[in-house]
Amino acid sequence: MSTESLDLRSPVQYLKGVGTQRAEILNRIGIRRASDLLFYFPRDYQDMTERREFSQLEENNQLQTVIGVIEEWSRKSTRRGEMLTLVAAQFMVQ
């Protein structure tokens, strides 16, 4: 199926980047057509809009958005490729 003939009724597997395997996973949560993606809303989300200075970080808060400048960073991947990537960064406090 060419991308020119896709519409909201098209099966999700024909969308770019989906394919058969991912379509099977999406099917388990009720996403079968392109239109289902438009009306699928996550059950929960994490609000990352509150930005903090380093001095304002809370110790027990696991996920926080920080204001700063990255001075140096490195990227390491697993032996099998880039399924899991660790990015280590060194920040400069402003």
N, C-alpha and C positions, 0 to 999 in steps of 0.2 A: 504494500500500500504506500503510495507516494505521499509526501507531506502536503502536497497541494490538495489532495482529496480528504484531508483530515478535517473533522468538525467536532463539535461537542458530544456527538453520539458515537464517535469512534472509540473502539476498544483501547484501553489505556496502554496495552502492549505495543501499539504502533507509534506512540509518542517517542520523540527522540530521547535516548538514554534510558528507556524503560526496559523493553525486551520481555521475553517470556518468563524468565525466572523472577524478575522484580514484579511483573504483573501478577504472578501467583501470590506473592507476599501481599501486594496491595489488595488483591481479591479477598484475602482473609479478613481485612478490616472494612470490606464493603465498597472498595473503590474498583469499579469495573470499567467505567467510561471516562473520557476526558472531563466531562461535566462534573463527575463525582469529585475530582480533584479540586474544582473551584469551590465546592461547598463542604469540603472536609476541613474542620477546624480542630486544632489540637485540644486535647482534654485539659492540658496544663501548660504553662510556659513560665519562663523566668524573666522578670523585668530587669533589663540591663541598662536602663536609661539613666539611673542615678550614678553619676560619676563622682569619684572621691579622690582626694589627695592621699598620698601615702600615710600621712599622719592621721587620717580619718578612718583607716582600715580597721575593721572589727575582727578580733582574733577568732571567734567561733563562726563567723560568716564564711561559708565555703566559696561562694562565687560573688565577686565584686568587680565593678568596672573601675579601672584606675587611670588617672590622668598622669602622663609622664612621657618621657622621650626614651625610646629604645636606643641604647648606645651600641650594643653588640648582641648578636644572636647566632645560634647554631641549630642545625636540623639533623636529627639522627633517625634513621629508619631501621626497621627490622630486617633480618636476613632474607626474609621471603618477599620483600618489596616494601610498599608504602601503605600497607593496611593500617599500621599503627605508626604514627609519627610523633616524636617528642620534639618540641621546640623549647629551647632554653634561652631566656632573654635576660639581659642585664639592663636595668633601668637607671635613669638619672633623675633624681628628685628635683622638681622645679621649685 
